[in-house]
Amino acid sequence: MVAAAALGGDLTWAIGFSSFGVLVYYAIANAAAFTQPAPDRRWPRWFNAFGAAGCLTLAATLPVPSMLAGAGVIALGLVGRMAQLSTTKP
């Protein structure tokens, strides 16, 4: 999608869309690191919480169309994953 948008000339949307995805990804990574047991942690938990909050704050400052498109792609991915899990036999 980003390559198509870049070729179409709307670089602001493409950069915003890409940035939204990366920031959400890093927020999830920070949230996952928050759950690590103490012996496996490099940084204190507050650092992970601060990182996740910072990523989400930056993502919220992006242009609204980029945020909506990014959220839509994430939602589609979640729906696809839920559909896959519901058809998987235990």
C-alpha positions in Angstrom: 0.0 0.0 0.0 2.8 2.4 0.9 4.6 1.8 -2.4 1.4 2.4 -4.3 0.8 5.6 -2.4 4.4 6.7 -3.0 4.1 6.1 -6.7 0.7 7.9 -6.7 2.4 11.0 -5.4 0.9 11.3 -1.9 4.1 10.9 0.1 2.6 12.6 3.3 0.0 9.8 3.5 2.5 7.1 2.8 4.9 8.3 5.4 2.2 8.8 8.0 0.7 5.3 7.2 4.1 3.7 7.5 4.9 5.6 10.7 1.7 4.6 12.3 2.4 0.9 11.7 5.9 1.1 13.0 4.9 3.1 16.1 2.1 0.6 16.9 4.6 -2.3 16.4 7.0 -0.7 18.9 4.3 0.0 21.4 3.3 -3.7 21.2 7.0 -4.7 21.6 7.3 -2.5 24.7 4.1 -3.9 26.2 5.5 -7.4 25.6 8.8 -6.6 27.2 6.8 -5.3 30.2 5.6 -8.9 30.9 9.2 -10.4 31.0 10.2 -11.9 34.3 12.7 -9.9 36.4 15.8 -12.1 35.6 15.2 -11.7 31.8 14.7 -7.9 31.9 17.4 -5.4 30.8 15.4 -2.3 31.8 13.0 -1.5 34.6 9.3 -2.0 33.8 8.6 1.7 34.0 10.9 2.1 31.0 8.7 -0.2 28.9 5.5 1.6 30.0 7.1 4.9 29.1 8.2 3.6 25.7 4.7 2.2 24.9 3.1 5.4 26.0 5.5 7.5 23.9 4.9 5.4 20.8 1.1 5.7 21.1 1.4 9.4 21.8 3.5 9.9 18.7 1.1 7.7 16.6 -1.8 9.9 17.8 -0.1 13.0 16.3 0.0 11.7 12.8 -2.5 12.8 10.1 -5.9 11.4 10.7 -6.2 9.7 7.3 -2.9 7.9 8.0 -4.1 6.8 11.4 -7.4 5.5 10.1 -5.8 3.6 7.3 -3.3 2.1 9.6 -5.9 1.2 12.2 -8.0 -0.4 9.4 -5.2 -2.6 8.2 -4.5 -3.7 11.8 -8.2 -4.4 12.3 -8.3 -6.5 9.1 -5.3 -8.4 10.3 -6.9 -9.1 13.6 -10.1 -10.2 12.0 -8.2 -12.5 9.7 -6.3 -14.0 12.6 -9.5 -14.5 14.6 -11.0 -16.3 11.5 -7.9 -18.5 11.2 -8.0 -19.4 14.9 -11.7 -20.2 14.8 -11.3 -22.7 12.0 -8.2 -24.4 13.5 -9.0 -27.7 15.0 -7.5 -28.4 18.5 
